[in-house]
Amino acid sequence: MRKYIFTLFILFTLSISACRSEEITHAAPILEDDWYVRMIQTGGFAGVNRAIEVLSDGSYTVYQQAGGEGIKGNLSETELAQLEEIIKNLEVSIPAIKGGCADCFFYDIEIQSGGRKMVFQLEDVSLPDSGAGELVTFLTGLMQ
């Protein structure tokens, strides 16, 4: 009987914690000398799996498929300044509970600077309210 009550208590506790709707908020690291931002986009109807990495010197590489060769490019000074401004003002809120989304894109984003790293994942449903929409739009624009 004790085992049964203990098991019910654990299940009840877990179910309450699973219903929490708190958001986790992340602030981007301060951009220092050498930094990078990397985004991997997966999902969608066609099963997209592509990535982009932008370095602090403005060089970037786009990978259209995992394991494929990268296409290299360079941001203009204006584009690099725009990206730095987006990252500087970035504050990402990620809902603790994400809704299901058939054929959504998923965005794995990593920003590293000065030994600090910010890593988060979003999908199309949570993107509009996350605070990261401008960054995702900028990076997907480069991937085109």
C-alpha positions in Angstrom: 0.0 0.0 0.0 2.8 2.4 0.8 4.5 1.7 -2.5 1.2 2.4 -4.3 0.7 5.8 -2.5 4.3 6.7 -3.1 4.0 5.9 -6.8 0.8 8.0 -7.1 2.6 10.9 -5.3 5.5 10.7 -7.8 3.1 10.6 -10.8 1.1 13.5 -9.4 4.2 15.6 -8.8 5.5 14.9 -12.3 2.2 15.7 -13.9 2.1 19.1 -12.1 5.6 19.9 -13.2 4.8 19.0 -16.8 1.9 21.5 -16.9 4.0 24.5 -16.0 4.0 27.2 -18.6 7.1 29.2 -17.6 9.3 30.7 -20.2 13.1 30.4 -20.2 14.7 33.7 -21.2 18.2 33.9 -22.6 20.3 37.0 -23.3 23.0 36.8 -26.0 26.6 37.0 -25.0 28.4 40.3 -25.5 30.1 40.2 -28.8 33.9 40.4 -28.4 36.8 40.0 -30.9 36.1 36.6 -32.3 32.6 35.4 -32.3 30.3 33.3 -34.4 26.6 32.5 -34.9 25.5 29.1 -36.3 22.0 28.1 -37.2 20.8 24.6 -38.4 17.4 24.5 -40.0 15.7 21.2 -40.2 12.2 19.8 -40.9 9.4 21.1 -43.2 7.5 19.1 -45.7 10.6 18.3 -47.8 12.8 17.3 -44.8 15.2 20.3 -45.0 18.6 19.9 -43.3 20.8 23.0 -43.9 23.1 25.2 -41.9 24.8 28.5 -41.8 27.8 29.8 -39.9 28.8 33.5 -39.7 32.1 34.5 -38.3 33.0 37.9 -36.7 35.0 38.9 -39.8 31.8 38.7 -41.9 32.7 35.5 -43.7 29.9 32.9 -43.8 29.4 29.4 -45.0 26.1 27.9 -46.0 25.6 24.1 -46.1 22.5 23.1 -48.2 22.5 19.5 -46.9 24.2 17.8 -44.1 27.6 16.5 -45.2 27.6 18.6 -48.3 30.1 21.1 -49.4 29.6 24.6 -48.1 29.1 27.7 -50.2 31.2 30.6 -48.9 30.4 34.3 -48.9 31.1 37.6 -47.1 28.8 40.0 -45.5 29.0 43.7 -46.5 30.0 46.0 -43.7 26.4 47.1 -43.5 25.1 43.5 -43.2 27.7 42.7 -40.6 26.8 45.8 -38.5 23.1 44.8 -38.9 23.8 41.2 -37.7 25.8 42.5 -34.7 23.0 44.9 -33.8 20.4 42.0 -34.0 22.6 39.8 -31.7 23.3 42.7 -29.3 19.6 43.3 -28.8 18.7 39.6 -28.8 16.7 38.3 -25.8 15.1 35.0 -26.5 12.0 33.7 -24.6 11.4 30.0 -25.1 8.1 28.5 -23.8 8.6 25.5 -21.5 5.8 23.6 -23.3 5.8 23.6 -27.1 2.8 22.7 -29.2 2.9 20.1 -31.9 3.5 21.3 -35.4 3.4 19.1 -38.4 5.8 20.1 -41.1 7.4 22.9 -39.1 10.9 24.1 -39.4 13.2 23.7 -36.4 16.0 26.2 -35.8 19.0 25.2 -33.6 20.9 28.4 -32.9 24.3 28.8 -31.2 26.1 32.1 -30.6 29.6 32.1 -29.1 31.7 35.0 -28.0 34.4 35.5 -25.3 34.1 31.9 -24.1 30.4 32.3 -23.5 27.9 30.3 -25.5 24.1 30.7 -26.0 22.3 27.7 -27.4 18.6 27.4 -28.0 16.1 25.6 -30.3 12.9 27.1 -31.7 10.3 25.9 -34.2 7.9 27.8 -36.4 5.1 27.8 -33.7 7.2 29.5 -31.0 9.3 31.7 -33.3 7.0 34.7 -33.6 6.9 35.3 -29.8 10.5 34.2 -29.1 12.3 37.4 -29.8 14.6 35.6 -32.3 12.5 36.1 -35.4 14.7 38.9 -36.8 17.9 36.7 -36.3 16.3 33.7 -38.0 15.0 35.9 -40.9 18.4 37.4 -41.4 20.2 34.0 -41.4 17.6 32.2 -43.6 17.9 35.1 -46.0 21.6 34.4 -46.3 20.9 30.7 -46.9 18.7 31.5 -49.9 
